Amino acid sequence: MIKAVFFDWGHTFTSSGFIEAKEKVENLLKPHNLTWDDFYPYFRNLYQLRSSGKIKSDEEMFNLLGKILRKENLPFERIIKAMIDSHIIPQENIEVVKEIKKNYKVGLLTNNVQEWVEKVLKNYGLEDLFDALIVSSKVGARKPEAQIFYFALKSLSVKPEETVFISDELSEDLIGAKGCGIRTIWLDTEYGSEPKEDQDKWKKKEREIAKVFKPDAIIKNLKEVITVIKTKQ
């Protein structure tokens, strides 16, 4: 019997205003003679360390970034705010979680920064929506590492076979969850506001993985989760 349902964060529970965030950050970088293309590859690599807990604060991350780019006083607080504000939580996704919460424990399971996730939820007044927040920066491990799935199960006192994980990503999320005995639902959808070339590259990779890995269920819209979970009991 299913007792708990975990949701991935980006492109599953939240949508992304990637283009808007990129434009805001570009404007913040202009006074420092930097472009998004100068900034983002280094930011992305340091974000991986930040979201795994190896870098402990945003200030530490941007101090390192400033040294790498040889730029002082980057407006890191405003840049991070632009990143946080780019997360959009559709009302229908909120309603899905609320409906599932009537019968199951619900959790969030994400590779991200704890403080950033909490700020987004606070912006929407959703601090109490989830019964557990399992965020990689706090756990000290990122999906697909087994440790983060162990913490997720422990947080809601459930067994793997009593748990469902819903995500848009097969390789980073669902394969690891399945390896831990957790039931998996693939949200097979488009990324939204990301550039088409990035979407196409991501989709191609997922399609190749889908040839050899079969999740327990596939959905095209998060609303389908409610029906799927009932049939998986």
C-alpha positions in Angstrom: 0.0 0.0 0.0 1.3 3.5 -0.9 1.7 5.7 2.1 3.9 8.6 0.8 4.4 10.6 -2.4 7.5 12.6 -3.2 7.7 15.3 -5.9 10.7 16.5 -7.7 11.1 20.3 -7.7 12.2 21.9 -11.0 9.9 21.1 -14.0 7.8 18.9 -11.9 6.3 20.8 -9.0 7.6 24.2 -10.4 7.9 25.6 -13.8 10.8 27.8 -14.9 10.9 31.4 -16.1 14.4 30.7 -17.5 14.4 33.4 -20.2 13.2 36.1 -17.8 15.8 35.1 -15.2 18.6 35.1 -17.8 17.6 38.7 -18.9 17.6 40.0 -15.4 21.0 38.5 -14.6 22.4 39.8 -17.9 21.4 43.3 -16.8 22.9 42.8 -13.4 26.2 41.7 -15.0 26.5 44.5 -17.5 28.1 47.0 -15.1 30.8 44.4 -14.4 31.5 43.9 -18.1 30.2 40.3 -18.0 27.7 38.4 -20.1 25.5 35.5 -19.2 27.8 33.2 -21.3 30.8 34.5 -19.3 29.0 33.9 -16.0 26.8 30.9 -16.3 29.3 28.0 -16.9 31.2 28.9 -13.7 28.0 29.6 -11.7 26.6 26.2 -12.7 29.7 24.3 -11.6 29.8 26.1 -8.2 26.0 25.6 -7.9 26.6 21.9 -8.0 28.9 22.2 -5.0 26.5 24.5 -3.2 23.6 22.2 -3.8 25.6 19.2 -2.5 26.5 21.0 0.7 30.2 21.3 -0.1 29.8 25.1 -0.3 28.0 26.3 2.8 26.6 29.7 1.8 25.7 31.9 -1.1 28.4 34.4 0.0 31.1 31.7 -0.1 29.9 30.6 -3.6 30.0 34.1 -5.0 33.4 34.9 -3.4 34.8 31.9 -5.3 32.9 33.0 -8.4 34.4 36.5 -8.1 37.9 35.2 -7.9 37.4 32.9 -10.9 36.0 35.7 -13.0 38.4 38.3 -11.5 35.5 40.5 -10.5 34.8 42.0 -7.1 31.5 42.9 -5.6 29.2 40.9 -7.8 25.6 41.6 -6.8 25.1 38.0 -5.7 22.1 38.7 -3.5 20.2 40.3 -6.5 21.4 37.5 -8.9 20.1 34.8 -6.6 16.9 36.7 -6.1 16.4 36.7 -9.8 17.1 32.9 -9.9 14.6 32.3 -7.0 11.9 34.5 -8.5 12.2 32.6 -11.8 10.5 29.6 -10.1 6.8 29.5 -11.0 4.4 27.2 -9.1 1.3 26.7 -11.1 -1.9 26.7 -9.1 -3.0 23.4 -10.5 0.2 21.8 -9.2 -0.6 23.1 -5.7 -4.1 21.7 -6.0 -2.6 18.3 -7.0 -0.4 18.2 -3.9 -3.3 19.3 -1.6 -5.5 16.5 -3.1 -2.9 13.8 -2.6 -2.2 15.1 0.9 -5.7 14.1 1.9 -4.7 10.4 1.8 -0.9 10.3 1.8 2.1 11.9 3.3 3.7 14.3 0.7 7.3 15.3 0.4 9.6 17.3 -1.8 12.8 15.6 -3.0 15.2 17.9 -4.9 18.8 18.7 -5.8 18.8 22.3 -4.8 19.7 24.8 -2.0 17.6 24.5 1.1 17.3 28.3 1.6 16.3 28.9 -2.0 13.5 26.3 -2.0 12.2 27.6 1.3 12.2 31.2 -0.1 10.2 30.1 -3.1 7.6 28.3 -0.9 7.4 31.3 1.4 6.8 33.6 -1.6 3.8 31.5 -2.4 2.7 31.0 1.2 3.3 27.3 0.9 5.6 26.7 3.9 3.3 24.0 5.3 2.3 22.3 2.0 4.8 19.4 2.3 5.3 17.1 5.2 9.0 16.9 4.5 11.6 18.9 2.5 14.5 16.7 1.4 17.0 19.1 -0.2 20.4 18.0 -1.3 22.3 20.9 0.2 21.1 20.0 3.7 21.4 16.2 3.2 24.9 16.5 1.8 24.1 14.2 -1.2 22.5 14.7 -4.6 20.3 12.4 -6.6 20.9 9.8 -7.8 23.0 9.0 -4.7 21.2 6.4 -2.5 21.8 8.5 0.6 19.3 11.2 -0.3 16.6 8.6 -1.0 17.3 7.0 2.4 16.8 10.4 4.1 13.5 10.9 2.2 12.2 7.5 3.4 13.4 8.1 6.9 11.8 11.6 7.0 8.3 10.2 6.5 8.9 6.8 8.2 8.0 4.8 5.1 9.4 1.8 3.3 10.5 2.0 -0.3 7.6 -0.1 -1.6 5.2 2.3 0.2 6.6 5.3 -1.6 6.2 6.9 -5.0 8.5 9.5 -6.6 7.4 11.7 -9.4 10.0 13.5 -11.6 10.6 14.7 -15.1 14.1 13.2 -15.2 14.9 9.6 -15.7 18.7 9.4 -15.3 19.2 11.7 -12.3 16.1 10.9 -10.4 14.0 7.9 -11.3 16.7 5.4 -12.0 18.2 6.0 -8.6 14.8 5.9 -6.9 14.0 2.6 -8.6 17.3 1.2 -7.5 16.3 1.9 -3.9 13.0 0.1 -4.4 10.8 3.2 -4.7 8.0 3.3 -7.2 8.5 5.8 -10.0 6.3 8.0 -12.1 7.9 9.9 -15.1 6.4 13.3 -15.9 7.1 13.2 -19.6 6.6 16.9 -20.5 8.3 19.8 -22.1 10.7 22.1 -20.2 8.7 25.3 -20.9 10.7 28.5 -21.3 14.1 27.0 -21.9 15.6 27.6 -25.4 14.3 25.0 -27.9 17.8 23.6 -28.6 18.2 22.8 -24.9 14.8 21.2 -24.8 15.6 19.1 -27.9 18.9 17.9 -26.5 17.4 17.0 -23.1 14.4 15.2 -24.7 16.7 13.2 -27.0 18.7 12.0 -24.0 15.6 11.1 -22.1 14.2 9.1 -25.1 17.4 7.1 -25.3 17.2 6.3 -21.6 13.5 5.4 -21.9 14.5 2.6 -24.3 16.2 0.6 -21.5 14.5 2.0 -18.3 10.8 1.7 -17.7 9.3 3.7 -14.9 6.2 2.3 -13.1 4.0 4.8 -14.9 4.3 7.7 -17.4 2.1 10.8 -17.3 1.9 13.9 -19.4 0.4 16.2 -16.9 0.8 16.3 -13.1 -2.9 16.1 -12.6 -2.8 12.5 -13.9 -0.8 11.5 -10.7 -4.0 11.3 -8.6 -5.5 8.6 -10.8 -2.3 6.7 -11.3 -1.5 6.5 -7.6 -4.9 5.0 -6.9 -4.4 2.3 -9.5 -1.0 1.5 -8.1 -2.3 0.5 -4.6 
